[in-house]
Amino acid sequence: MQSIYLRRRGKLLLTRGSGKAAAESIVALQEELERLGYVLAPEVCAVIETFDGLALARLHRSLLDDLRALVGANRGLSPLYPDFPADVQRRSGVELYLNALWHYVTLRRLPLDASPRPPLFHDKAPRVIEAGSAAELASIMTELAGAKRSLSPQDKDDLIKMMVHFGPDTLCLLPESISVKEIAAIVCAQLLAMYPDEAAVKAYVRRQMRAPTDVLRLAVAQCKGDVSLFEPTKFTGFSRAMRRFLLSLVEACEEVEEDMFRWPERWKRLGEALHPGEYARRFPVCHRAFANVRAGTRAESFNRKVEHWLAIGDTESASRLLRQRPGELARRLDHMLRLNGSEDAVCVAFDTVAAKVSTAVLLQMRAHFQHRQVPGLRVFLPKGDLVRAFATQDLRPEVPVEATKRIVKTTDRILLERFSKLPPLGTCYVAPELADYCAPMSQRGASTSLRTVTRGSRLPLPSSRFVRLFLWWKNGRSRTDIDLSAAMFDADFRYVDSLAYYNLAGWGGCHSGDIVDAPQGAAEFIDLDLQRLRVSQVRFVVASINSYSEQPFCELPECFAGWMSRLDANSGEIFDARTVEDRIDIASNSQICLPLVFDLLENRVIWLDLALKRSPGFNNTIQNLSGVSLMLRAFAHSRRPNLYDLFDLHVRARGHHAESRDTADLVFSVDGSVTPFDVDLIRASYL
């Protein structure tokens, strides 16, 4: 729990002891923490002063282990050229080529010794580790379970660990109703695993299962499968009592058969594990639905009726039918508005049911229709734990401007009414820079990182002249070659050049050298001289990580990447934790990862955390340049709901805007009371 609390909140939960720690020991701890870019707050020091020597030693060891893992300092990151970047910069192209060839043939490191390096010259303030409370630690689990949007794999893992930790108290800490079906499945599966015969647990599970697909997700979660249902699951290990319980949950639902046909193959596989025929008399509706799914006997479904009306252009009939499912109506608004002469009927239908549409969908609609008339790319993020994004040119016909304005006005009205029912906020200040941060609408495919950032967000780029990208990995079942590259584009998204294993220097940057075998782990670095790149008219730099040897990242024991800001490229160690801005685990079932983009004109870091499908041929940046360029253009100007608009709506509904942050009771900003990195709080309390 201490590790989770430290990673998610930057705090420690400590209890005062009855001893007296030596001042020298506390100073030694602070010094080691400072070398990792952290420092203990005074209130934390006041508590550990009461520790005895053994307790302080345990805290010292566990805290350093956790922080080293967070920033990547738990591994030895040594490049092919030990005096990087000077070593690469002073060598000729011929010498670099011959050295690379020697490494490829021998698979050994270059016989070079590192020269003494001058002390690190930096101006980065350390991160402060503050004192926490038991109530705040428990609130993490409550916020995760009550999130209004999907969770990342790390979120799910933390939620399960916290449920195990709190044990019998878990039910008291969970929200009465879990709105996100995937989270409900994970929570209920864990509850049933811990207390399968507890009546209160079964009653809680029944309240969360509102549709047959909810039960399907529950069964998937019990078998450790993909609760988004994107990937198939092998169903095994259900006891007879659990089979009866799952079938009873399905029997209690409405529209069982129609819902089952949304995922027929998944239900067929689950039916093979549940044996509904054994309980045909006890659960007749369930048995009949399973039989029809197996036989493919399908009645006309709701969606088929909607598609029929839309195919013949009868939007009035389609709207009337869709009013039964407000969320579906909201998602089909753009399609219906593109049909000539349909805008009035569509807008009236939406006005009628908008109050029943979820907050997240309303926010997405609001952002979509605000920018509907602006040409651009359409970005698709398929459902699943892996975000393999793709994009196309937006060729959809225009929709009436008045209709888009009317829809935005309706969404604002409903959201303000909904937020006004929440507790008052008082006088608030919302920082304008929050418009650069995307609201956490979906974290399902988010990778574990030092800071939790929503995909598409634009973070400020530090004022340092140099940026250093880093990558570390270890061989999987065989020799593994992972490559770190940086592709450069101008302001018109035209490709300029790249820094990679085939081009170690140029355009204001240099690569530390290609390592193709990592039995004990290996590291690659890229230095970017931002000043020289700007002079060379480079605007965008896309970081790319490619599995050249074609193993998926998920098959490696460990692989992570990140970036540092440096005032002087040759001062300090090549990897110094104090300069790490962010670190991300690369563990997706893919062979290409695009973690981030540097926008040198606007001095922003665009957080991507995307996987790409590789092109035929060598898996490097040049071969996959079309996909890299497309993702850059798609995310360079995000149209997703942003945090400024979200918090502004909340303040308008249940507070007052302050003229300055000094006069505000609550500050929404990067360093305020609520920050863009408080994803748990935002998902649970503001979406």
C-alpha positions as CSV (number, residue, x, y, z in Angstrom):
1,M,0.0,0.0,0.0
2,Q,2.9,2.3,0.7
3,S,4.2,1.9,-2.8
4,I,0.7,2.6,-4.3
5,Y,0.2,5.6,-2.2
6,L,3.6,7.0,-3.1
7,R,3.2,6.4,-6.8
8,R,-0.4,7.8,-7.0
9,R,-0.2,10.7,-4.5
10,G,3.4,11.3,-3.8
11,K,2.8,10.7,-0.1
12,L,3.7,8.4,2.7
13,L,1.5,7.0,5.5
14,L,3.6,6.9,8.6
15,T,2.9,6.3,12.2
16,R,4.9,8.0,14.9
17,G,7.2,5.7,16.8
18,S,8.7,5.7,20.3
19,G,12.4,5.9,19.4
20,K,14.8,8.6,18.3
21,A,16.4,8.3,14.9
22,A,19.9,9.5,14.5
23,A,20.2,12.8,12.7
24,E,22.9,11.4,10.5
25,S,20.6,8.7,9.3
26,I,17.9,11.1,8.3
27,V,20.4,13.3,6.5
28,A,21.8,10.3,4.6
29,L,18.2,9.4,3.5
30,Q,17.6,12.9,2.4
31,E,20.8,13.0,0.4
32,E,20.0,9.7,-1.4
33,L,16.5,11.0,-2.1
34,E,17.9,14.2,-3.5
35,R,20.0,12.2,-6.0
36,L,16.7,10.7,-7.3
37,G,15.0,14.1,-7.5
38,Y,13.0,13.9,-4.3
39,V,12.9,15.5,-0.9
40,L,11.0,14.7,2.3
41,A,8.6,17.4,3.6
42,P,9.2,18.7,7.1
43,E,6.2,16.9,8.5
44,V,7.5,13.6,7.2
45,C,10.9,14.3,8.8
46,A,9.2,15.1,12.1
47,V,7.6,11.6,12.1
48,I,10.6,9.6,11.1
49,E,12.6,11.3,13.9
50,T,10.6,9.1,16.2
51,F,11.6,5.9,14.5
52,D,14.1,3.5,15.9
53,G,17.1,2.4,13.8
54,L,15.4,-0.7,12.4
55,A,12.2,1.1,11.4
56,L,14.2,3.8,9.7
57,A,16.4,1.3,7.9
58,R,13.3,-0.4,6.5
59,L,11.7,2.8,5.4
60,H,15.1,3.9,3.8
61,R,15.3,0.7,1.8
62,S,11.7,0.4,0.6
63,L,11.4,4.1,-0.2
64,L,14.6,4.2,-2.3
65,D,13.5,0.9,-4.1
66,D,10.1,2.4,-5.0
67,L,11.5,5.8,-6.2
68,R,14.3,4.2,-8.2
69,A,11.7,2.1,-10.0
70,L,9.5,5.2,-10.6
71,V,12.2,7.2,-12.4
72,G,14.1,4.3,-14.0
73,A,17.2,4.5,-11.7
74,N,16.8,0.8,-10.6
75,R,18.6,-0.3,-13.8
76,G,22.0,0.5,-15.1
77,L,21.5,2.7,-18.1
78,S,24.8,2.6,-19.9
79,P,25.0,3.3,-23.7
80,L,27.2,1.8,-26.4
81,Y,29.5,4.9,-26.2
82,P,30.2,5.5,-22.5
83,D,31.2,9.2,-23.0
84,F,27.9,10.0,-24.8
85,P,27.2,12.6,-26.3
86,A,30.8,13.9,-26.7
87,D,32.0,10.5,-27.8
88,V,29.6,10.3,-30.7
89,Q,30.0,14.0,-31.7
90,R,33.8,13.8,-32.1
91,R,33.8,10.6,-34.3
92,S,33.6,10.6,-38.1
93,G,30.8,8.8,-39.9
94,V,33.2,6.1,-41.1
95,E,34.3,5.4,-37.5
96,L,30.7,5.2,-36.2
97,Y,29.9,2.8,-39.0
98,L,32.8,0.5,-38.4
99,N,32.1,0.5,-34.6
100,A,28.5,-0.4,-35.3
101,L,29.5,-3.2,-37.7
102,W,31.9,-4.6,-35.0
103,H,29.1,-4.7,-32.5
104,Y,26.7,-6.4,-34.9
105,V,29.2,-9.2,-35.7
106,T,30.4,-9.8,-32.1
107,L,27.3,-8.7,-30.1
108,R,29.8,-7.2,-27.6
109,R,30.1,-3.7,-26.3
110,L,32.8,-1.4,-27.6
111,P,36.1,-1.7,-25.7
112,L,35.9,1.9,-24.5
113,D,36.4,3.4,-21.1
114,A,34.3,6.2,-19.7
115,S,36.1,9.5,-18.8
116,P,35.4,11.3,-15.5
117,R,32.3,13.5,-16.0
118,P,31.8,17.0,-14.4
119,P,29.1,17.4,-11.8
120,L,25.6,17.8,-12.9
121,F,24.6,21.4,-13.7
122,H,20.8,21.7,-13.3
123,D,18.1,23.9,-11.9
124,K,15.3,21.4,-11.4
125,A,13.5,21.6,-8.1
126,P,13.0,18.2,-6.4
127,R,9.6,16.6,-6.0
128,V,8.3,16.8,-2.4
129,I,7.1,13.7,-0.6
130,E,4.4,14.7,1.8
131,A,2.7,13.1,4.8
132,G,-0.6,11.3,4.0
133,S,-3.5,9.9,6.0
134,A,-5.3,6.6,6.2
135,A,-8.5,8.2,5.0
136,E,-6.8,9.5,1.8
137,L,-5.3,6.1,1.2
138,A,-8.7,4.5,1.4
139,S,-10.2,7.2,-0.8
140,I,-7.9,6.0,-3.6
141,M,-9.8,2.7,-3.8
142,T,-13.2,4.5,-3.6
143,E,-12.2,6.9,-6.4
144,L,-10.9,4.1,-8.6
145,A,-14.1,2.0,-8.1
146,G,-16.3,5.1,-8.6
147,A,-14.5,6.4,-11.7
148,K,-16.9,7.5,-14.5
149,R,-14.5,6.3,-17.2
150,S,-12.5,3.1,-17.8
151,L,-9.3,2.4,-15.9
152,S,-5.7,1.6,-17.1
153,P,-4.1,-1.8,-16.5
154,Q,-2.1,-0.2,-13.6
155,D,-5.4,1.2,-12.1
156,K,-7.0,-2.2,-12.2
157,D,-4.1,-3.8,-10.6
158,D,-4.0,-1.2,-7.8
159,L,-7.7,-1.5,-7.2
160,I,-7.5,-5.2,-6.8
161,K,-4.5,-5.0,-4.4
162,M,-6.3,-2.4,-2.3
163,M,-9.4,-4.5,-2.1
164,V,-7.3,-7.4,-0.8
165,H,-5.6,-5.0,1.7
166,F,-8.8,-3.6,3.1
167,G,-10.4,-7.1,3.2
168,P,-13.7,-7.1,5.2
169,D,-13.9,-3.3,5.1
170,T,-13.9,-3.2,1.3
171,L,-17.7,-3.2,0.9
172,C,-18.0,-0.1,3.1
173,L,-15.4,1.7,1.0
174,L,-17.0,0.9,-2.4
175,P,-19.6,3.2,-4.0
176,E,-23.2,2.0,-3.8
177,S,-23.4,1.9,-7.6
178,I,-20.5,1.5,-10.0
179,S,-21.3,3.3,-13.2
180,V,-18.6,1.9,-15.5
181,K,-19.4,-1.7,-16.4
182,E,-15.8,-2.8,-16.8
183,I,-14.9,-1.5,-13.3
184,A,-18.0,-3.2,-11.9
185,A,-16.9,-6.5,-13.4
186,I,-13.4,-6.2,-11.9
187,V,-14.7,-5.2,-8.5
188,C,-17.4,-7.9,-8.4
189,A,-15.1,-10.6,-9.6
190,Q,-12.6,-9.7,-6.8
191,L,-15.3,-9.6,-4.2
192,L,-16.5,-13.1,-5.2
193,A,-13.0,-14.4,-5.2
194,M,-12.4,-13.1,-1.6
195,Y,-15.9,-13.9,-0.2
196,P,-17.7,-16.3,-2.6
197,D,-20.4,-17.3,0.0
198,E,-21.0,-13.9,1.7
199,A,-24.6,-12.9,1.3
200,A,-23.8,-9.2,1.4
201,V,-21.3,-9.6,-1.4
202,K,-23.7,-11.5,-3.6
203,A,-26.3,-8.8,-2.9
204,Y,-23.8,-6.1,-3.9
205,V,-22.9,-8.0,-7.1
206,R,-26.6,-8.4,-8.1
207,R,-27.1,-4.6,-7.8
208,Q,-24.3,-4.0,-10.2
209,M,-25.4,-6.5,-12.8
210,R,-28.1,-4.6,-14.9
211,A,-27.7,-6.3,-18.3
212,P,-26.5,-9.7,-19.6
213,T,-23.3,-8.1,-20.9
214,D,-22.5,-7.0,-17.4
215,V,-22.6,-10.7,-16.4
216,L,-20.5,-11.6,-19.4
217,R,-17.9,-9.1,-18.3
218,L,-18.0,-10.5,-14.7
219,A,-17.3,-14.0,-16.0
220,V,-14.4,-12.6,-18.1
221,A,-13.0,-10.8,-15.1
222,Q,-13.2,-14.0,-13.0
223,C,-11.1,-15.7,-15.7
224,K,-8.6,-12.8,-15.9
225,G,-9.6,-11.9,-19.4
226,D,-10.2,-8.6,-21.2
227,V,-13.3,-7.0,-19.6
228,S,-13.6,-4.6,-22.6
229,L,-14.5,-7.8,-24.5
230,F,-12.2,-6.8,-27.4
231,E,-10.1,-10.0,-26.9
232,P,-11.6,-13.4,-26.5
233,T,-11.4,-15.2,-23.2
234,K,-10.9,-18.8,-22.2
235,F,-13.6,-19.6,-19.6
236,T,-12.5,-22.1,-17.0
237,G,-12.7,-22.9,-13.3
238,F,-16.4,-22.1,-12.4
239,S,-17.7,-24.1,-9.5
240,R,-21.3,-25.4,-9.7
241,A,-22.4,-22.8,-7.2
242,M,-20.8,-20.1,-9.2
243,R,-22.3,-21.4,-12.4
244,R,-25.8,-21.2,-10.8
245,F,-25.1,-17.7,-9.5
246,L,-24.0,-16.4,-12.9
247,L,-27.0,-18.0,-14.6
248,S,-29.3,-16.4,-12.0
249,L,-27.8,-13.0,-12.8
250,V,-28.6,-13.4,-16.5
251,E,-32.1,-14.7,-15.7
252,A,-32.9,-11.6,-13.7
253,C,-32.0,-9.2,-16.6
254,E,-34.3,-7.8,-19.3
255,E,-33.9,-8.2,-23.1
256,V,-31.6,-11.1,-22.5
257,E,-31.5,-12.6,-26.0
258,E,-31.0,-9.3,-27.8
259,D,-28.2,-8.3,-25.5
260,M,-26.5,-11.7,-26.0
261,F,-26.4,-11.2,-29.8
262,R,-24.2,-8.2,-29.3
263,W,-21.4,-10.7,-28.4
264,P,-22.6,-14.1,-29.7
265,E,-19.2,-15.8,-29.9
266,R,-18.3,-14.7,-26.4
267,W,-21.6,-16.1,-25.1
268,K,-21.2,-19.4,-26.9
269,R,-17.8,-19.9,-25.2
270,L,-19.3,-18.9,-21.8
271,G,-22.2,-21.2,-22.4
272,E,-19.8,-24.1,-22.8
273,A,-18.4,-23.4,-19.3
274,L,-21.8,-22.7,-17.6
275,H,-23.8,-25.6,-19.0
276,P,-27.2,-23.8,-19.0
277,G,-29.0,-26.9,-20.2
278,E,-28.5,-28.5,-16.8
279,Y,-30.6,-25.7,-15.3
280,A,-33.3,-25.4,-18.1
281,R,-36.2,-25.6,-15.6
282,R,-34.6,-23.3,-13.1
283,F,-33.5,-20.6,-15.6
284,P,-35.8,-21.0,-18.6
285,V,-35.2,-17.6,-20.1
286,C,-31.4,-18.0,-19.9
287,H,-31.5,-21.5,-21.4
288,R,-33.7,-20.4,-24.3
289,A,-31.4,-17.4,-25.0
290,F,-28.3,-19.6,-25.0
291,A,-30.0,-22.0,-27.4
292,N,-30.9,-19.3,-29.8
293,V,-27.4,-17.8,-29.8
294,R,-25.9,-21.2,-30.5
295,A,-28.4,-21.8,-33.4
296,G,-28.1,-18.2,-34.7
297,T,-31.9,-17.7,-34.4
298,R,-32.0,-14.0,-34.1
299,A,-35.1,-11.7,-33.9
300,E,-35.0,-8.3,-35.4
301,S,-32.8,-6.2,-33.0
302,F,-33.0,-2.6,-31.9
303,N,-29.9,-1.6,-33.9
304,R,-31.2,-3.3,-37.0
305,K,-34.4,-1.3,-36.9
306,V,-32.4,1.9,-36.4
307,E,-30.2,1.1,-39.4
308,H,-33.3,0.4,-41.5
309,W,-34.8,3.8,-40.8
310,L,-31.5,5.6,-41.4
311,A,-30.9,3.7,-44.7
312,I,-34.1,5.0,-46.2
313,G,-33.5,8.5,-44.7
314,D,-36.4,8.4,-42.2
315,T,-34.6,10.3,-39.4
316,E,-37.9,11.0,-37.6
317,S,-38.6,7.3,-37.2
318,A,-35.0,6.6,-36.2
319,S,-35.0,9.5,-33.7
320,R,-38.3,8.3,-32.2
321,L,-36.8,4.8,-31.7
322,L,-33.5,6.0,-30.4
323,R,-35.2,8.0,-27.7
324,Q,-35.4,4.7,-25.9
325,R,-31.6,4.6,-25.7
326,P,-30.4,8.2,-25.1
327,G,-26.7,7.3,-25.2
328,E,-27.1,5.6,-28.6
329,L,-29.0,8.6,-29.9
330,A,-26.3,11.0,-28.8
331,R,-23.6,8.9,-30.6
332,R,-25.6,8.9,-33.8
333,L,-26.4,12.6,-33.9
334,D,-23.7,13.5,-36.4
335,H,-24.9,10.7,-38.8
336,M,-28.5,11.8,-38.6
337,L,-27.6,15.5,-39.1
338,R,-25.9,14.7,-42.3
339,L,-29.2,13.5,-43.8
340,N,-30.8,16.4,-45.6
341,G,-33.6,18.2,-43.8
342,S,-33.4,16.2,-40.7
343,E,-31.8,18.7,-38.3
344,D,-35.0,19.9,-36.6
345,A,-36.3,16.4,-35.8
346,V,-32.9,15.3,-34.6
347,C,-32.4,18.3,-32.4
348,V,-35.8,18.0,-30.9
349,A,-35.2,14.3,-30.1
350,F,-31.9,15.1,-28.5
351,D,-33.4,17.9,-26.4
352,T,-36.0,15.5,-25.1
353,V,-33.5,12.8,-23.8
354,A,-30.3,14.8,-23.2
355,A,-30.8,14.7,-19.5
356,K,-30.4,10.9,-19.5
357,V,-27.1,10.9,-21.4
358,S,-24.0,10.4,-19.3
359,T,-21.7,13.3,-18.5
360,A,-18.7,11.9,-20.4
361,V,-20.7,11.4,-23.6
362,L,-22.2,15.0,-23.3
363,L,-18.6,16.4,-22.9
364,Q,-17.4,14.4,-25.9
365,M,-20.4,15.7,-28.0
366,R,-19.8,19.2,-26.9
367,A,-16.2,19.1,-28.0
368,H,-17.1,17.4,-31.2
369,F,-19.8,19.8,-32.3
370,Q,-17.8,22.9,-31.2
371,H,-15.1,21.9,-33.8
372,R,-17.4,20.1,-36.3
373,Q,-16.9,22.8,-39.1
374,V,-13.1,22.7,-38.8
375,P,-11.5,20.4,-41.4
376,G,-9.0,17.8,-40.0
377,L,-8.3,14.2,-39.4
378,R,-10.6,11.7,-37.8
379,V,-8.8,9.7,-35.1
380,F,-10.0,6.2,-34.1
381,L,-8.9,4.5,-30.9
382,P,-10.3,0.9,-31.1
383,K,-11.6,-0.6,-27.9
384,G,-9.2,-2.8,-25.9
385,D,-6.3,-2.6,-23.5
386,L,-4.0,-1.7,-26.3
387,V,-4.4,1.6,-28.1
388,R,-3.6,1.0,-31.7
389,A,-4.7,4.2,-33.1
390,F,-5.4,5.0,-36.8
391,A,-6.6,8.1,-38.5
392,T,-8.2,9.2,-41.8
393,Q,-9.0,12.4,-43.6
394,D,-12.4,13.7,-42.5
395,L,-14.5,13.4,-45.6
396,R,-17.9,13.6,-44.0
397,P,-20.3,16.2,-45.4
398,E,-20.9,19.3,-43.4
399,V,-23.8,19.6,-40.9
400,P,-25.9,22.7,-40.4
401,V,-24.1,25.3,-38.3
402,E,-27.3,26.2,-36.4
403,A,-27.8,22.6,-35.5
404,T,-24.3,22.3,-34.0
405,K,-24.8,25.5,-32.0
406,R,-28.1,24.2,-30.7
407,I,-26.6,20.9,-29.6
408,V,-23.7,22.6,-27.8
409,K,-26.2,24.9,-26.1
410,T,-28.2,21.9,-25.0
411,T,-25.2,20.0,-23.6
412,D,-24.2,23.1,-21.7
413,R,-27.6,23.5,-20.2
414,I,-27.8,19.8,-19.1
415,L,-24.3,19.8,-17.7
416,L,-24.8,23.0,-15.7
417,E,-28.1,21.6,-14.3
418,R,-26.4,18.3,-13.4
419,F,-23.3,19.9,-11.8
420,S,-25.5,22.4,-9.8
421,K,-26.8,19.5,-7.8
422,L,-23.3,18.7,-6.5
423,P,-21.8,20.3,-3.3
424,P,-20.8,24.0,-3.8
425,L,-17.2,24.8,-4.6
426,G,-17.1,28.4,-3.4
427,T,-14.8,30.9,-5.2
428,C,-12.6,29.2,-7.7
429,Y,-9.8,30.0,-10.0
430,V,-9.4,28.0,-13.3
431,A,-6.0,28.4,-14.9
432,P,-6.2,29.1,-18.7
433,E,-3.3,26.6,-19.3
434,L,-5.7,23.7,-18.4
435,A,-7.1,24.1,-21.9
436,D,-3.9,22.2,-23.0
437,Y,-4.8,19.2,-20.9
438,C,-7.4,16.6,-22.1
439,A,-10.0,15.4,-19.7
440,P,-9.4,11.7,-18.8
441,M,-12.3,10.3,-20.9
442,S,-10.6,6.8,-21.2
443,Q,-7.5,5.4,-19.6
444,R,-8.1,1.8,-20.7
445,G,-5.0,1.6,-22.8
446,A,-2.8,4.0,-20.8
447,S,0.7,2.8,-19.9
448,T,2.2,3.1,-16.4
449,S,4.1,6.3,-16.2
450,L,5.8,8.6,-13.6
451,R,3.0,11.1,-14.1
452,T,-0.5,10.1,-15.1
453,V,-1.2,12.2,-18.2
454,T,-4.2,11.9,-20.5
455,R,-3.5,11.1,-24.1
456,G,-3.4,14.2,-26.3
457,S,-2.5,16.6,-23.5
458,R,0.1,19.3,-24.1
459,L,2.5,19.8,-21.3
460,P,4.9,22.7,-21.0
461,L,8.4,22.0,-22.3
462,P,11.1,23.0,-19.7
463,S,13.3,25.9,-20.6
464,S,16.4,23.7,-20.7
465,R,18.3,23.7,-24.0
466,F,18.7,20.0,-24.2
467,V,16.3,17.1,-24.1
468,R,17.6,13.5,-23.6
469,L,15.4,10.6,-24.5
470,F,16.2,7.2,-22.9
471,L,15.2,3.6,-23.4
472,W,16.1,0.5,-21.4
473,W,15.1,-3.1,-22.2
474,K,16.2,-6.7,-21.5
475,N,16.1,-9.7,-23.8
476,G,13.0,-11.9,-23.9
477,R,13.2,-15.5,-24.8
478,S,15.9,-14.8,-27.4
479,R,18.1,-11.9,-28.5
480,T,16.0,-8.7,-28.6
481,D,16.9,-5.6,-30.5
482,I,14.8,-2.5,-29.5
483,D,15.5,0.8,-31.2
484,L,15.0,4.3,-30.0
485,S,14.5,6.9,-32.8
486,A,13.4,10.5,-33.2
487,A,11.7,11.6,-36.4
488,M,11.7,15.3,-37.2
489,F,9.1,17.3,-39.1
490,D,8.7,21.0,-40.1
491,A,5.7,23.2,-39.3
492,D,3.8,21.8,-42.4
493,F,4.3,18.2,-41.2
494,R,6.9,17.5,-43.8
495,Y,9.5,14.9,-42.9
496,V,13.0,16.5,-42.3
497,D,15.2,13.7,-40.9
498,S,15.5,11.2,-38.1
499,L,18.0,10.2,-35.5
500,A,18.2,6.5,-35.3
501,Y,20.6,3.5,-35.4
502,Y,21.3,4.3,-39.1
503,N,21.9,8.1,-38.5
504,L,23.6,8.8,-35.2
505,A,24.2,12.5,-35.6
506,G,22.7,15.5,-37.4
507,W,20.2,18.4,-37.2
508,G,21.1,19.4,-33.7
509,G,21.0,15.9,-32.1
510,C,22.8,12.7,-31.7
511,H,22.1,9.0,-30.9
512,S,24.1,7.0,-28.4
513,G,24.6,4.0,-30.7
514,D,22.6,0.9,-31.6
515,I,22.7,-2.1,-29.2
516,V,21.2,-5.3,-30.7
517,D,21.5,-7.7,-27.7
518,A,20.6,-7.2,-24.1
519,P,21.1,-10.3,-22.0
520,Q,21.7,-8.1,-18.9
521,G,19.8,-5.1,-20.2
522,A,20.8,-2.3,-22.6
523,A,20.1,1.4,-23.0
524,E,19.9,3.8,-25.8
525,F,19.8,7.6,-25.6
526,I,19.1,10.5,-28.0
527,D,20.1,14.1,-27.3
528,L,18.2,16.9,-28.8
529,D,19.6,20.4,-29.0
530,L,16.4,22.4,-29.0
531,Q,18.0,25.7,-29.9
532,R,19.7,24.2,-33.0
533,L,16.6,22.4,-34.1
534,R,14.5,25.5,-34.0
535,V,17.2,27.4,-36.1
536,S,17.0,24.5,-38.6
537,Q,13.2,25.0,-38.9
538,V,12.3,21.8,-37.1
539,R,9.0,22.1,-35.3
540,F,8.0,18.6,-34.3
541,V,10.1,15.7,-32.9
542,V,8.4,12.4,-32.6
543,A,9.9,9.8,-30.2
544,S,9.5,6.3,-31.6
545,I,10.4,2.9,-30.1
546,N,10.6,-0.1,-32.5
547,S,11.1,-3.8,-31.9
548,Y,13.5,-4.4,-34.7
549,S,13.7,-8.1,-33.8
550,E,9.9,-8.3,-33.9
551,Q,9.2,-9.5,-30.4
552,P,6.1,-7.7,-28.9
553,F,7.0,-5.5,-26.0
554,C,4.7,-7.5,-23.7
555,E,7.0,-10.6,-24.1
556,L,10.0,-8.8,-22.6
557,P,10.9,-9.0,-18.9
558,E,11.1,-5.2,-18.8
559,C,11.1,-2.3,-21.2
560,F,10.8,1.4,-20.3
561,A,11.5,4.8,-21.8
562,G,11.4,8.4,-20.9
563,W,13.0,11.8,-21.2
564,M,15.2,14.2,-19.3
565,S,15.7,18.0,-19.5
566,R,19.4,19.0,-19.3
567,L,21.0,22.4,-19.1
568,D,24.4,21.0,-20.3
569,A,24.5,17.7,-22.3
570,N,28.0,16.7,-21.0
571,S,27.6,17.5,-17.3
572,G,26.6,14.9,-14.8
573,E,26.0,11.2,-15.5
574,I,24.4,10.2,-18.8
575,F,21.4,9.0,-16.8
576,D,20.6,11.2,-13.8
577,A,17.3,10.7,-12.0
578,R,17.2,14.3,-10.9
579,T,16.6,15.4,-14.5
580,V,13.9,12.8,-15.4
581,E,10.7,14.5,-16.5
582,D,8.8,11.4,-17.2
583,R,9.1,7.6,-17.5
584,I,6.7,5.2,-19.2
585,D,6.6,1.4,-19.2
586,I,6.5,-0.1,-22.7
587,A,4.5,-3.3,-22.2
588,S,1.9,-3.4,-24.9
589,N,1.2,-6.3,-27.4
590,S,2.8,-4.4,-30.2
591,Q,6.1,-3.7,-31.9
592,I,5.9,0.1,-32.3
593,C,5.3,2.6,-29.6
594,L,5.0,6.4,-29.9
595,P,5.3,7.8,-26.4
596,L,5.4,11.6,-27.1
597,V,6.0,14.5,-29.4
598,F,8.0,17.7,-28.8
599,D,6.4,20.8,-30.3
600,L,9.3,23.2,-30.5
601,L,7.3,26.2,-31.8
602,E,4.8,26.2,-28.9
603,N,7.2,24.7,-26.4
604,R,4.9,21.8,-25.6
605,V,5.2,18.1,-25.0
606,I,2.3,16.2,-26.6
607,W,1.6,13.0,-24.7
608,L,0.7,10.2,-27.2
609,D,1.3,6.8,-25.5
610,L,0.2,5.1,-28.8
611,A,1.0,1.8,-30.5
612,L,1.2,1.5,-34.3
613,K,0.7,-1.5,-36.6
614,R,4.1,-2.1,-38.3
615,S,4.6,-2.0,-42.0
616,P,6.2,-4.8,-44.0
617,G,10.0,-4.8,-44.1
618,F,12.4,-3.6,-41.5
619,N,10.7,-2.4,-38.3
620,N,12.3,1.1,-38.1
621,T,11.1,4.7,-38.2
622,I,11.7,5.1,-42.0
623,Q,9.6,2.0,-42.9
624,N,6.7,3.2,-40.7
625,L,7.0,6.9,-41.5
626,S,3.5,7.2,-42.9
627,G,1.9,6.0,-39.6
628,V,4.2,8.2,-37.5
629,S,3.4,11.3,-39.7
630,L,-0.4,10.5,-39.6
631,M,-0.4,10.2,-35.7
632,L,1.5,13.5,-35.5
633,R,-1.0,15.3,-37.7
634,A,-3.9,13.7,-35.8
635,F,-2.7,14.8,-32.3
636,A,-1.0,18.0,-33.1
637,H,-4.2,19.9,-32.6
638,S,-6.5,18.0,-30.3
639,R,-10.3,18.4,-30.3
640,R,-10.9,16.3,-27.3
641,P,-12.7,17.7,-24.2
642,N,-10.2,19.7,-22.1
643,L,-10.0,20.3,-18.4
644,Y,-10.5,24.0,-18.6
645,D,-13.9,23.6,-20.1
646,L,-14.8,20.9,-17.6
647,F,-13.8,22.8,-14.5
648,D,-15.3,26.0,-16.0
649,L,-18.7,24.3,-16.2
650,H,-18.4,23.1,-12.7
651,V,-17.5,26.6,-11.4
652,R,-20.4,28.2,-13.3
653,A,-22.8,25.6,-11.9
654,R,-21.8,25.5,-8.3
655,G,-19.3,28.3,-7.5
656,H,-17.9,31.6,-8.6
657,H,-14.9,32.6,-10.7
658,A,-12.2,34.4,-8.8
659,E,-10.3,37.2,-10.5
660,S,-7.0,35.8,-9.4
661,R,-5.8,32.6,-7.7
662,D,-4.9,34.6,-4.6
663,T,-8.5,35.3,-3.8
664,A,-9.8,31.7,-4.6
665,D,-10.9,29.0,-2.2
666,L,-10.1,26.3,-4.7
667,V,-7.5,26.5,-7.5
668,F,-7.6,24.4,-10.6
669,S,-4.1,24.6,-12.1
670,V,-1.0,22.6,-12.7
671,D,0.2,23.4,-9.2
672,G,-3.1,24.1,-7.5
673,S,-5.6,22.3,-5.3
674,V,-6.7,20.2,-8.2
675,T,-4.2,19.4,-10.9
676,P,-4.3,17.7,-14.3
677,F,-2.4,14.8,-12.7
678,D,-5.2,14.1,-10.1
679,V,-6.8,11.7,-12.5
680,D,-8.5,9.6,-9.8
681,L,-10.2,12.6,-8.3
682,I,-11.3,14.0,-11.7
683,R,-12.8,10.8,-12.9
684,A,-14.7,10.2,-9.7
685,S,-15.8,13.7,-8.8
686,Y,-15.9,15.8,-12.0
687,L,-17.0,13.5,-14.8
